[in-house]
Amino acid sequence: MDFTLNEEQHSIAELANRILRDKLTPERLKEIEADPAWFGREEWAELAKADLLGLCLPEADGGGGYGMLEASVLLAAVGSSVAPLPLLATLVMGAMPIAEFGTDAQRAALLPGVIDGSVVLTAALAESLGGLPPVAPSTTAEVVPDAYVLRGTKAFVPAAHLAQRILVPAATGDGGSTVFMVDPAAEGVAVERQFGTNHEPVSTVTLDGVVVSEGDVLGAVGQGAEIVAWITDRAVAGLCATQAGVCESALRIAATYTSERQQFNAPIATFQAVAQRMADAYIDNEAVRLTALQAAWRLAEGVPADDALDIAKFWAAEGAQRLVHGAQHVHGGIGVDADYPIHRYFRWAKQIELTLGGGTAHLLRVGARLAEAPTS
């Protein structure tokens, strides 16, 4: 593939970065982080005003008609500014699946609100400390006349405290599952907020006899596994793109600091150990960026992406952690000062690494597929 963004994608990246970097000063970030909602409402409204929240939704629904590659460009801008915004949850885990699998009525009810910034969406896919969605969810959907009754617990749900709808996979018998659109304000839904390494609220959502109608089914009954796999692939690609933005800014901050900080009448960037550490960080940064782009591009083009996703996850976990550790290390003592910005990038990179899982598991999956592939 050609790793060069086209003119439109460059314009999208430039606009998103300009809005977020102008608005999200260190002081503004500190203000948002002190709020339990962890939500930059003003910045969210600015993205909506610039038509960026609906950019990757179909034109028929009032969106811009772009796809996963452009979504990854937006998410890289979010990572670059460590922006406390539910863009991954709302766009990639909520709106795009509804645009892909939803009925006309479902799309008309929710997507215009996403586009104008008034609706936040998310998906509750995980159920345990394993993180990844289970093949067969333990959450159940009991069939009753003209409705379903949901029972179960979902873990690590992003933006659940802000969402108007949560996409919830539940078992519907015969080993199959179905995805339901659940109103978190409905009777029987409990949202217990916890906080990630980067202070982002991730919630445990408990469903105790929650009644949903047939109109709340996303896609077809029994189509849950297909929809969850679709969402998971794009959520993983989105996390990798976010990590690429985190790494790019962490590297830029470290490069600026080492060029300006002097010891023995010379910039510390000229010291061999520092220069080597930053050179390694640059290599990791390019690997994180290019593998994230490749995964997003393959999903956008509809070609097999399993290997690309696992490779991107490896670099977003292992390479990114090396990079942000090195970026913080070259700062010395100021690197752990909460009034200096570099600490946010370390926390975000660690949160994404923990969400994706360790790099070894991803390489083992790539190796297993290679071993099973027929040789010529």
C-alpha beads as a LAMMPS data file, in Angstrom:
LAMMPS data file: protein, C-alpha beads

376 atoms
375 bonds

1 atom types
1 bond types

-500.0 500.0 xlo xhi
-500.0 500.0 ylo yhi
-500.0 500.0 zlo zhi

Masses

1 110.0

Atoms # bond

1 1 1 0.000 0.000 0.000
2 1 1 0.917 3.663 -0.321
3 1 1 1.421 5.009 3.205
4 1 1 1.046 8.617 2.064
5 1 1 -2.215 10.297 3.050
6 1 1 -4.072 11.947 0.203
7 1 1 -4.930 15.645 0.155
8 1 1 -8.350 15.191 1.760
9 1 1 -6.956 13.022 4.554
10 1 1 -4.205 15.565 5.213
11 1 1 -6.860 18.283 5.440
12 1 1 -8.883 16.195 7.907
13 1 1 -5.811 15.602 10.062
14 1 1 -4.815 19.266 9.938
15 1 1 -8.284 20.491 10.903
16 1 1 -8.730 18.013 13.758
17 1 1 -5.242 18.680 15.125
18 1 1 -5.720 22.437 14.921
19 1 1 -9.005 22.333 16.832
20 1 1 -7.732 20.003 19.543
21 1 1 -4.302 21.568 20.024
22 1 1 -5.732 25.077 20.155
23 1 1 -8.414 24.129 22.657
24 1 1 -6.717 21.513 24.821
25 1 1 -3.994 23.494 26.556
26 1 1 -2.340 21.878 29.606
27 1 1 -4.544 24.044 31.818
28 1 1 -7.706 22.958 29.981
29 1 1 -6.678 19.286 30.185
30 1 1 -6.126 19.604 33.914
31 1 1 -9.588 21.160 34.259
32 1 1 -11.276 18.339 32.311
33 1 1 -9.353 15.637 34.172
34 1 1 -10.576 17.063 37.493
35 1 1 -14.183 16.581 36.356
36 1 1 -15.485 13.019 36.989
37 1 1 -17.211 13.111 33.579
38 1 1 -13.759 13.318 31.878
39 1 1 -15.383 14.892 28.845
40 1 1 -14.268 17.961 26.911
41 1 1 -17.753 19.119 25.965
42 1 1 -16.563 22.370 24.387
43 1 1 -14.039 20.528 22.226
44 1 1 -16.647 17.913 21.285
45 1 1 -18.954 20.708 20.157
46 1 1 -16.148 22.228 18.067
47 1 1 -15.555 18.889 16.310
48 1 1 -19.293 18.676 15.589
49 1 1 -19.337 22.252 14.274
50 1 1 -16.487 21.332 11.906
51 1 1 -18.515 18.302 10.644
52 1 1 -15.858 15.904 11.918
53 1 1 -18.052 13.733 14.163
54 1 1 -20.110 12.590 11.174
55 1 1 -17.221 12.481 8.753
56 1 1 -17.098 8.677 8.539
57 1 1 -20.839 8.065 8.439
58 1 1 -22.764 7.537 5.181
59 1 1 -23.881 10.542 3.182
60 1 1 -27.407 9.104 3.216
61 1 1 -27.429 9.633 6.988
62 1 1 -26.050 13.163 6.767
63 1 1 -22.420 12.141 7.179
64 1 1 -19.332 12.774 5.096
65 1 1 -19.206 9.357 3.428
66 1 1 -15.641 8.555 4.501
67 1 1 -14.467 5.309 6.121
68 1 1 -12.139 3.584 8.545
69 1 1 -8.939 5.151 7.237
70 1 1 -10.286 8.647 7.825
71 1 1 -11.570 7.562 11.239
72 1 1 -8.033 6.489 12.097
73 1 1 -6.765 9.934 11.060
74 1 1 -9.248 11.537 13.483
75 1 1 -8.280 9.148 16.276
76 1 1 -4.585 9.850 15.751
77 1 1 -5.421 13.533 16.341
78 1 1 -7.218 12.573 19.560
79 1 1 -4.140 10.638 20.712
80 1 1 -1.788 13.420 19.691
81 1 1 -3.640 15.849 21.973
82 1 1 -4.491 13.209 24.617
83 1 1 -8.024 14.540 24.202
84 1 1 -10.591 13.363 26.786
85 1 1 -13.253 12.694 24.172
86 1 1 -15.379 9.565 23.503
87 1 1 -14.604 9.513 19.782
88 1 1 -13.541 5.856 19.582
89 1 1 -16.581 4.727 21.580
90 1 1 -19.110 6.932 19.788
91 1 1 -17.906 6.740 16.201
92 1 1 -16.157 3.388 15.805
93 1 1 -17.898 1.263 18.450
94 1 1 -21.353 2.807 18.143
95 1 1 -22.242 4.922 15.122
96 1 1 -20.360 3.022 12.424
97 1 1 -21.893 -0.358 13.427
98 1 1 -25.367 1.214 13.475
99 1 1 -24.710 2.673 10.018
100 1 1 -23.550 -0.750 8.802
101 1 1 -26.148 -3.042 10.404
102 1 1 -28.976 -0.794 11.644
103 1 1 -32.448 -0.315 10.237
104 1 1 -33.543 2.942 8.670
105 1 1 -35.425 3.791 11.870
106 1 1 -32.422 3.097 14.091
107 1 1 -30.135 5.154 11.898
108 1 1 -32.594 8.053 11.769
109 1 1 -33.039 7.985 15.551
110 1 1 -29.360 8.063 16.520
111 1 1 -26.963 9.088 13.762
112 1 1 -28.093 12.722 13.337
113 1 1 -27.406 13.214 17.064
114 1 1 -23.929 11.756 16.679
115 1 1 -23.235 14.126 13.814
116 1 1 -24.369 17.226 15.724
117 1 1 -22.610 16.150 18.931
118 1 1 -25.703 15.610 21.071
119 1 1 -25.522 11.786 21.166
120 1 1 -22.745 9.660 22.653
121 1 1 -22.678 5.920 21.923
122 1 1 -20.577 2.983 23.061
123 1 1 -20.416 -0.819 23.032
124 1 1 -20.164 -3.230 25.970
125 1 1 -18.171 -6.098 24.509
126 1 1 -15.925 -7.456 27.294
127 1 1 -17.122 -9.511 30.237
128 1 1 -14.017 -10.381 32.234
129 1 1 -10.408 -9.486 32.936
130 1 1 -9.510 -11.078 29.608
131 1 1 -10.528 -7.860 27.874
132 1 1 -11.392 -9.268 24.448
133 1 1 -15.054 -10.042 23.701
134 1 1 -15.949 -13.663 24.523
135 1 1 -16.909 -15.953 21.666
136 1 1 -20.106 -16.829 23.547
137 1 1 -21.278 -14.051 25.888
138 1 1 -22.466 -15.039 29.364
139 1 1 -24.961 -12.168 29.217
140 1 1 -28.320 -13.641 28.231
141 1 1 -31.405 -12.416 26.402
142 1 1 -34.605 -14.215 27.403
143 1 1 -37.358 -14.097 24.823
144 1 1 -40.705 -12.790 26.101
145 1 1 -43.709 -11.609 24.055
146 1 1 -42.567 -8.801 21.714
147 1 1 -39.416 -8.188 23.781
148 1 1 -36.238 -9.566 25.355
149 1 1 -35.045 -9.520 28.963
150 1 1 -31.295 -9.012 29.400
151 1 1 -29.237 -10.264 32.337
152 1 1 -25.474 -10.146 32.777
153 1 1 -22.453 -7.988 33.453
154 1 1 -20.171 -6.188 31.013
155 1 1 -16.724 -4.848 31.933
156 1 1 -14.471 -1.980 30.823
157 1 1 -17.193 -0.106 28.937
158 1 1 -15.856 3.246 27.704
159 1 1 -18.073 6.346 27.927
160 1 1 -20.954 4.361 29.440
161 1 1 -21.623 7.242 31.860
162 1 1 -22.140 9.596 28.886
163 1 1 -23.899 7.308 26.419
164 1 1 -27.479 7.473 25.187
165 1 1 -27.200 3.899 23.872
166 1 1 -24.886 0.960 24.620
167 1 1 -24.509 -1.887 22.120
168 1 1 -24.766 -5.087 24.171
169 1 1 -24.141 -8.619 22.802
170 1 1 -26.155 -11.308 24.573
171 1 1 -26.724 -15.028 24.081
172 1 1 -30.034 -15.808 22.420
173 1 1 -29.993 -19.613 22.449
174 1 1 -28.561 -22.422 20.330
175 1 1 -25.043 -21.057 20.846
176 1 1 -25.857 -17.846 18.998
177 1 1 -25.854 -14.241 20.137
178 1 1 -27.562 -10.989 19.232
179 1 1 -26.569 -7.338 19.703
180 1 1 -29.096 -5.082 21.440
181 1 1 -29.144 -1.296 21.736
182 1 1 -29.667 -0.587 25.444
183 1 1 -30.618 2.726 27.023
184 1 1 -28.378 3.093 30.124
185 1 1 -31.192 5.049 31.804
186 1 1 -33.550 2.061 31.485
187 1 1 -34.794 0.231 34.548
188 1 1 -32.430 -2.559 35.573
189 1 1 -29.251 -0.973 34.144
190 1 1 -26.509 -0.098 36.653
191 1 1 -23.360 1.736 35.557
192 1 1 -20.497 1.537 38.059
193 1 1 -17.664 3.831 37.104
194 1 1 -13.999 2.878 37.470
195 1 1 -10.972 4.668 36.084
196 1 1 -8.207 3.561 33.733
197 1 1 -4.506 4.299 33.952
198 1 1 -5.055 7.521 32.016
199 1 1 -7.968 8.472 34.328
200 1 1 -10.543 7.644 31.647
201 1 1 -13.819 6.343 33.130
202 1 1 -14.399 2.724 32.115
203 1 1 -17.519 1.236 33.644
204 1 1 -18.947 -2.070 34.750
205 1 1 -22.461 -2.272 33.327
206 1 1 -24.860 -4.639 35.089
207 1 1 -28.090 -5.684 33.375
208 1 1 -30.683 -7.065 35.777
209 1 1 -33.911 -7.840 33.973
210 1 1 -33.573 -5.061 31.410
211 1 1 -36.450 -5.148 28.920
212 1 1 -35.652 -4.236 25.312
213 1 1 -37.955 -4.347 22.339
214 1 1 -37.559 -6.077 19.009
215 1 1 -36.804 -2.640 17.572
216 1 1 -33.664 -2.530 19.728
217 1 1 -32.074 -5.493 17.933
218 1 1 -29.081 -4.418 15.833
219 1 1 -28.883 -6.466 12.667
220 1 1 -30.614 -9.840 12.766
221 1 1 -31.282 -12.132 15.701
222 1 1 -28.341 -14.554 15.865
223 1 1 -25.999 -12.176 13.998
224 1 1 -24.206 -11.100 17.167
225 1 1 -20.888 -12.883 16.578
226 1 1 -20.508 -11.292 13.144
227 1 1 -21.324 -7.800 14.431
228 1 1 -19.054 -8.113 17.468
229 1 1 -16.153 -9.259 15.263
230 1 1 -16.796 -6.297 12.934
231 1 1 -16.775 -3.833 15.827
232 1 1 -13.765 -5.432 17.512
233 1 1 -11.568 -5.250 14.416
234 1 1 -12.324 -1.567 13.954
235 1 1 -12.001 -0.755 17.646
236 1 1 -8.562 -2.395 17.666
237 1 1 -7.514 -0.456 14.561
238 1 1 -8.834 2.710 16.193
239 1 1 -6.856 2.081 19.382
240 1 1 -3.704 1.515 17.336
241 1 1 -4.309 4.781 15.465
242 1 1 -4.838 6.597 18.762
243 1 1 -1.579 5.123 20.018
244 1 1 0.197 6.391 16.910
245 1 1 -0.942 9.906 17.775
246 1 1 0.189 9.494 21.384
247 1 1 3.625 8.336 20.253
248 1 1 4.063 11.120 17.696
249 1 1 3.456 13.838 20.277
250 1 1 5.524 12.155 22.991
251 1 1 8.451 11.927 20.571
252 1 1 8.011 15.551 19.503
253 1 1 7.967 16.794 23.114
254 1 1 11.071 14.765 23.971
255 1 1 12.921 15.963 20.858
256 1 1 12.157 19.591 21.688
257 1 1 13.239 19.188 25.301
258 1 1 16.519 17.426 24.533
259 1 1 17.351 20.035 21.890
260 1 1 16.850 22.885 24.352
261 1 1 18.037 21.376 27.655
262 1 1 21.759 21.974 28.134
263 1 1 24.411 20.325 30.269
264 1 1 28.125 21.085 30.077
265 1 1 27.264 23.937 27.665
266 1 1 25.770 21.558 25.100
267 1 1 22.228 20.336 24.286
268 1 1 21.705 16.910 25.830
269 1 1 20.460 15.748 22.407
270 1 1 24.121 15.731 21.356
271 1 1 25.027 13.173 24.043
272 1 1 25.472 9.734 22.543
273 1 1 23.203 7.854 24.957
274 1 1 20.375 10.388 24.556
275 1 1 20.752 10.478 20.772
276 1 1 20.619 6.682 20.579
277 1 1 17.579 6.537 22.833
278 1 1 15.759 9.059 20.680
279 1 1 16.771 7.292 17.469
280 1 1 15.262 4.053 18.803
281 1 1 12.119 5.975 19.738
282 1 1 11.864 7.352 16.197
283 1 1 12.042 3.827 14.745
284 1 1 9.333 2.626 17.134
285 1 1 7.196 5.659 16.271
286 1 1 7.342 4.894 12.541
287 1 1 6.522 1.228 13.164
288 1 1 3.501 2.120 15.312
289 1 1 2.283 4.646 12.743
290 1 1 2.735 2.526 9.625
291 1 1 1.317 -0.704 11.047
292 1 1 -1.732 1.209 12.374
293 1 1 -2.257 2.753 8.929
294 1 1 -1.943 -0.614 7.224
295 1 1 -4.546 -2.211 9.520
296 1 1 -6.999 0.663 8.980
297 1 1 -6.424 0.637 5.221
298 1 1 -7.075 -3.100 4.927
299 1 1 -10.331 -2.774 6.863
300 1 1 -11.345 0.201 4.715
301 1 1 -10.608 -1.773 1.534
302 1 1 -12.430 -4.878 2.733
303 1 1 -9.411 -7.158 2.378
304 1 1 -8.214 -9.697 5.008
305 1 1 -6.781 -7.815 7.974
306 1 1 -6.148 -10.397 10.717
307 1 1 -2.361 -10.378 10.384
308 1 1 -2.222 -6.602 9.953
309 1 1 -4.316 -6.085 13.092
310 1 1 -2.153 -8.402 15.193
311 1 1 1.049 -6.776 13.928
312 1 1 -0.379 -3.315 14.629
313 1 1 -1.401 -4.437 18.121
314 1 1 2.112 -5.733 18.788
315 1 1 3.734 -2.414 17.866
316 1 1 1.051 -0.367 19.637
317 1 1 1.730 -2.354 22.804
318 1 1 5.467 -3.089 22.774
319 1 1 6.896 -0.357 20.554
320 1 1 4.776 2.403 22.029
321 1 1 5.679 1.488 25.578
322 1 1 9.400 1.604 24.736
323 1 1 8.904 4.986 23.075
324 1 1 7.015 6.726 25.885
325 1 1 9.328 5.219 28.498
326 1 1 12.314 6.616 26.605
327 1 1 10.594 9.982 26.095
328 1 1 9.967 10.270 29.817
329 1 1 13.433 8.976 30.708
330 1 1 15.322 11.646 28.740
331 1 1 13.433 14.322 30.662
332 1 1 15.020 13.253 33.922
333 1 1 13.179 14.461 37.016
334 1 1 10.803 16.773 35.165
335 1 1 9.402 13.729 33.366
336 1 1 7.432 12.743 36.487
337 1 1 6.169 16.253 37.227
338 1 1 2.366 16.265 36.821
339 1 1 2.530 19.922 35.758
340 1 1 4.643 18.960 32.718
341 1 1 2.746 17.359 29.787
342 1 1 4.859 14.258 29.088
343 1 1 3.286 12.223 31.916
344 1 1 -0.088 12.178 30.137
345 1 1 1.400 10.460 27.113
346 1 1 2.984 7.774 29.268
347 1 1 -0.344 7.100 31.011
348 1 1 -2.286 7.018 27.742
349 1 1 0.209 4.666 26.087
350 1 1 0.076 2.325 29.083
351 1 1 -3.739 2.356 29.091
352 1 1 -3.873 1.467 25.394
353 1 1 -1.207 -1.224 25.846
354 1 1 -3.210 -2.815 28.671
355 1 1 -6.409 -2.631 26.622
356 1 1 -4.798 -4.313 23.616
357 1 1 -2.965 -6.914 25.704
358 1 1 0.692 -7.932 25.648
359 1 1 2.563 -8.151 22.357
360 1 1 3.520 -11.814 22.703
361 1 1 -0.062 -13.057 22.326
362 1 1 -0.444 -11.131 19.077
363 1 1 2.762 -12.554 17.601
364 1 1 1.699 -16.070 18.599
365 1 1 -1.508 -15.644 16.603
366 1 1 0.423 -14.445 13.546
367 1 1 2.803 -17.405 13.931
368 1 1 -0.043 -19.878 14.217
369 1 1 -1.624 -18.572 11.016
370 1 1 1.703 -18.775 9.219
371 1 1 2.204 -22.338 10.417
372 1 1 -1.249 -23.327 9.163
373 1 1 -0.827 -21.695 5.760
374 1 1 -0.126 -24.124 2.915
375 1 1 3.384 -23.975 1.464
376 1 1 3.920 -23.724 -2.276

Bonds

1 1 1 2
2 1 2 3
3 1 3 4
4 1 4 5
5 1 5 6
6 1 6 7
7 1 7 8
8 1 8 9
9 1 9 10
10 1 10 11
11 1 11 12
12 1 12 13
13 1 13 14
14 1 14 15
15 1 15 16
16 1 16 17
17 1 17 18
18 1 18 19
19 1 19 20
20 1 20 21
21 1 21 22
22 1 22 23
23 1 23 24
24 1 24 25
25 1 25 26
26 1 26 27
27 1 27 28
28 1 28 29
29 1 29 30
30 1 30 31
31 1 31 32
32 1 32 33
33 1 33 34
34 1 34 35
35 1 35 36
36 1 36 37
37 1 37 38
38 1 38 39
39 1 39 40
40 1 40 41
41 1 41 42
42 1 42 43
43 1 43 44
44 1 44 45
45 1 45 46
46 1 46 47
47 1 47 48
48 1 48 49
49 1 49 50
50 1 50 51
51 1 51 52
52 1 52 53
53 1 53 54
54 1 54 55
55 1 55 56
56 1 56 57
57 1 57 58
58 1 58 59
59 1 59 60
60 1 60 61
61 1 61 62
62 1 62 63
63 1 63 64
64 1 64 65
65 1 65 66
66 1 66 67
67 1 67 68
68 1 68 69
69 1 69 70
70 1 70 71
71 1 71 72
72 1 72 73
73 1 73 74
74 1 74 75
75 1 75 76
76 1 76 77
77 1 77 78
78 1 78 79
79 1 79 80
80 1 80 81
81 1 81 82
82 1 82 83
83 1 83 84
84 1 84 85
85 1 85 86
86 1 86 87
87 1 87 88
88 1 88 89
89 1 89 90
90 1 90 91
91 1 91 92
92 1 92 93
93 1 93 94
94 1 94 95
95 1 95 96
96 1 96 97
97 1 97 98
98 1 98 99
99 1 99 100
100 1 100 101
101 1 101 102
102 1 102 103
103 1 103 104
104 1 104 105
105 1 105 106
106 1 106 107
107 1 107 108
108 1 108 109
109 1 109 110
110 1 110 111
111 1 111 112
112 1 112 113
113 1 113 114
114 1 114 115
115 1 115 116
116 1 116 117
117 1 117 118
118 1 118 119
119 1 119 120
120 1 120 121
121 1 121 122
122 1 122 123
123 1 123 124
124 1 124 125
125 1 125 126
126 1 126 127
127 1 127 128
128 1 128 129
129 1 129 130
130 1 130 131
131 1 131 132
132 1 132 133
133 1 133 134
134 1 134 135
135 1 135 136
136 1 136 137
137 1 137 138
138 1 138 139
139 1 139 140
140 1 140 141
141 1 141 142
142 1 142 143
143 1 143 144
144 1 144 145
145 1 145 146
146 1 146 147
147 1 147 148
148 1 148 149
149 1 149 150
150 1 150 151
151 1 151 152
152 1 152 153
153 1 153 154
154 1 154 155
155 1 155 156
156 1 156 157
157 1 157 158
158 1 158 159
159 1 159 160
160 1 160 161
161 1 161 162
162 1 162 163
163 1 163 164
164 1 164 165
165 1 165 166
166 1 166 167
167 1 167 168
168 1 168 169
169 1 169 170
170 1 170 171
171 1 171 172
172 1 172 173
173 1 173 174
174 1 174 175
175 1 175 176
176 1 176 177
177 1 177 178
178 1 178 179
179 1 179 180
180 1 180 181
181 1 181 182
182 1 182 183
183 1 183 184
184 1 184 185
185 1 185 186
186 1 186 187
187 1 187 188
188 1 188 189
189 1 189 190
190 1 190 191
191 1 191 192
192 1 192 193
193 1 193 194
194 1 194 195
195 1 195 196
196 1 196 197
197 1 197 198
198 1 198 199
199 1 199 200
200 1 200 201
201 1 201 202
202 1 202 203
203 1 203 204
204 1 204 205
205 1 205 206
206 1 206 207
207 1 207 208
208 1 208 209
209 1 209 210
210 1 210 211
211 1 211 212
212 1 212 213
213 1 213 214
214 1 214 215
215 1 215 216
216 1 216 217
217 1 217 218
218 1 218 219
219 1 219 220
220 1 220 221
221 1 221 222
222 1 222 223
223 1 223 224
224 1 224 225
225 1 225 226
226 1 226 227
227 1 227 228
228 1 228 229
229 1 229 230
230 1 230 231
231 1 231 232
232 1 232 233
233 1 233 234
234 1 234 235
235 1 235 236
236 1 236 237
237 1 237 238
238 1 238 239
239 1 239 240
240 1 240 241
241 1 241 242
242 1 242 243
243 1 243 244
244 1 244 245
245 1 245 246
246 1 246 247
247 1 247 248
248 1 248 249
249 1 249 250
250 1 250 251
251 1 251 252
252 1 252 253
253 1 253 254
254 1 254 255
255 1 255 256
256 1 256 257
257 1 257 258
258 1 258 259
259 1 259 260
260 1 260 261
261 1 261 262
262 1 262 263
263 1 263 264
264 1 264 265
265 1 265 266
266 1 266 267
267 1 267 268
268 1 268 269
269 1 269 270
270 1 270 271
271 1 271 272
272 1 272 273
273 1 273 274
274 1 274 275
275 1 275 276
276 1 276 277
277 1 277 278
278 1 278 279
279 1 279 280
280 1 280 281
281 1 281 282
282 1 282 283
283 1 283 284
284 1 284 285
285 1 285 286
286 1 286 287
287 1 287 288
288 1 288 289
289 1 289 290
290 1 290 291
291 1 291 292
292 1 292 293
293 1 293 294
294 1 294 295
295 1 295 296
296 1 296 297
297 1 297 298
298 1 298 299
299 1 299 300
300 1 300 301
301 1 301 302
302 1 302 303
303 1 303 304
304 1 304 305
305 1 305 306
306 1 306 307
307 1 307 308
308 1 308 309
309 1 309 310
310 1 310 311
311 1 311 312
312 1 312 313
313 1 313 314
314 1 314 315
315 1 315 316
316 1 316 317
317 1 317 318
318 1 318 319
319 1 319 320
320 1 320 321
321 1 321 322
322 1 322 323
323 1 323 324
324 1 324 325
325 1 325 326
326 1 326 327
327 1 327 328
328 1 328 329
329 1 329 330
330 1 330 331
331 1 331 332
332 1 332 333
333 1 333 334
334 1 334 335
335 1 335 336
336 1 336 337
337 1 337 338
338 1 338 339
339 1 339 340
340 1 340 341
341 1 341 342
342 1 342 343
343 1 343 344
344 1 344 345
345 1 345 346
346 1 346 347
347 1 347 348
348 1 348 349
349 1 349 350
350 1 350 351
351 1 351 352
352 1 352 353
353 1 353 354
354 1 354 355
355 1 355 356
356 1 356 357
357 1 357 358
358 1 358 359
359 1 359 360
360 1 360 361
361 1 361 362
362 1 362 363
363 1 363 364
364 1 364 365
365 1 365 366
366 1 366 367
367 1 367 368
368 1 368 369
369 1 369 370
370 1 370 371
371 1 371 372
372 1 372 373
373 1 373 374
374 1 374 375
375 1 375 376
